[in-house]
Amino acid sequence: MAFRGLHGLVSRVSAARGASRANITRLARPDAGSAGHADAMGAAGGAPATAPANGAAVRRQSVRVSKPLMSASRQAINEFRAEDCRAGRAWYMMSAGMATAVALAGAVSIVDHHVNAEAAVDEAGAGSDGDEPALRVFTRKEVAEHVTEDTRILVTYGRNVYDVTDFVPGHPGGQARILMAKGGPVEPFWALYRQHLTPQVQEILAGMKVGVLDKSEEDVEEISDANDPFSGDPRDRHPGLIVRQAKPFNAETPMNLITDSYTTPNALWYVRHHHPVPDIDDKSFELALAAEAGPLKGASASLSVDEIKARFPKREVTVTLQCGGNRRSEYDRVRKAQGLPWTAGAISTATWGGVFLKDLLVAMGVPADARAAREAGIHHVQFVGADEPYDASVGVELALNSDREVLVAYEMNGEPLPREHGAPLRVVVPGAIGARSVKWVKKIVASHEESHSNWQRGLPYKMTPPGLLDLADADPEVLPPVCDLPVQSAICLPAVGETVEVEPAGDGKPATVHVEGYAWSGGGRNILRVDVSADGGASWHTASVKHGGDQPAGRAWAWTLWQADVPVSSEVAKKGGGLSLVSKAVDASGNTQPADVADTWNARGILNNCYSRVGVVVEADE
């Protein structure tokens, strides 16, 4: 996340306030000179007393300070955006939509609160014991009464009390998630969404401080390994995985190992988690099937894994899954995009074993024909994961299309599905963004509407236009969710910055450098060819297919592994120097990759499929 520039923003807003600082202390205490002030501060020593139960003082002073200065705050924020769009006004936390994002109104509010709290500390002085400023003292019971906009919404962190009311509307994961902590501690939620546990995020929270807990209150138990929700995650993860985030665990396949085998070993499969890994007993587990639309509305059934295996024919499909954020780190050449800094290894391939989703749906009474299902009111099929609140959906046309071969899988590369990758059951949607292939699926719903989760209807897997630099300005309702992915290729060997040897020229042929990589296109579109260059794209040479070129037309669910011996100039071959390796793929529909990463940049940092570019060094021929 990019937070640099925040202090400059706060300083500029603070400077714009000037004479208003005298009123700022009222955020955290009743009006000076009023009876309420005397009651709150006490008769001697400035010791704060209990707050009014209705919370009017908290609400009244917050509004009084922020309104006269809104214009100056907005101006400062606009300047901040222009100076540093990589920090922006929105910091989006990828886990489950529990975010540390600051929308425009939220940013203004946070800056207001930051200055308010700063001024309160400056002007209020120390408390009676000298170790706390003269802020309001709350009991936990009183904090629990502040749960609406009228009373102001309070939360606690440690022994401090914070007013998050003005931040709630700007929460990109939706108000419901942030409001789960209203009137109580944030620690239980931050234990799950650990991106909050950074100095930068806590600094933002500090700007909303309005009081402290009474010292007689017990501390919230600190998070330890014993109650860490991630402590039960798998411990046998392969050390070769390139970890992009520890909790929740996210890691990519090493690029130099991708082309070693057509299917990726289970232990080296990329991992994309939003939550702790569920630990499900497959003996007692039952998959729930339900209908929420049409003549079947209200129908339900459940099947154990053994029943699924016994009742439905086993199907095997080799499928490549790719995270929507694959190659996100390359966007930094343009400007910072939100999300984990994936290189090109958030993609893997497996042969999945399981049953067709269509077979399960038809068995519960859904029409086998998509048009008939839609006429019956079934427009979407939802997949609910055990790692709540994750769920996603696909259109009924895709779900019932026999040629799409959507699986409910229980095997991966001939082995029982690993816990890391969705055991006991997961959905595999060939040709689509990995987010639709829900792991640990516990319920499948035939519905009239798509899933309500943030990962379906929110911004995480929706591509925003390049002119939208701030996700706070985006309207997710007008953006369709990503499904089939665009054509893609990436150079796996050699690695960026690697020193390479060129194969000597012979029989009048130029010296060459060996290059390997993968290519893939969504929707089952076959790879027509891969073009490779060793001079930055000035000249191109067609790669040969290593694996995957024989997939059925229109059902190329897995990648094509390719290799090429690309000619280099005689001068570079002799004297050495830098080479700019480039690859681009063309699929069966004639789609090709855009040349420049700027052509695909978007604030969400997804769907980067520009030319793959790798700079290497050639040793001089001595």
NORFENHU-V35056 format. One record per helix or strand of 2 or more residues. SS is the DSSP state (hx for helix, st for strand). FROM is the first residue (numbers start at 1). TO is the last residue. If there is no record, write none. Layout:
<<SS/FROM/TO> <SS/FROM/TO>>
This chain:
<<hx/6/27> <hx/35/41> <hx/56/68> <hx/70/83> <hx/104/124> <st/136/138> <hx/140/144> <st/154/157> <st/160/163> <hx/165/168> <hx/175/181> <hx/187/192> <hx/194/196> <hx/199/206> <st/209/213> <st/242/245> <st/250/252> <hx/255/258> <hx/266/268> <st/271/272> <st/286/291> <hx/294/296> <st/300/304> <hx/305/311> <st/315/322> <hx/328/333> <st/347/356> <hx/357/363> <hx/370/375> <st/380/385> <st/391/395> <hx/396/399> <hx/402/404> <st/407/412> <st/415/416> <hx/419/421> <st/426/428> <hx/434/436> <st/441/447> <hx/454/457> <hx/471/473> <hx/476/478> <st/488/493> <st/499/500> <st/512/520> <hx/522/524> <st/527/533> <st/541/542> <st/544/547> <st/560/567> <hx/570/575> <st/577/587> <hx/597/599> <st/612/618>>
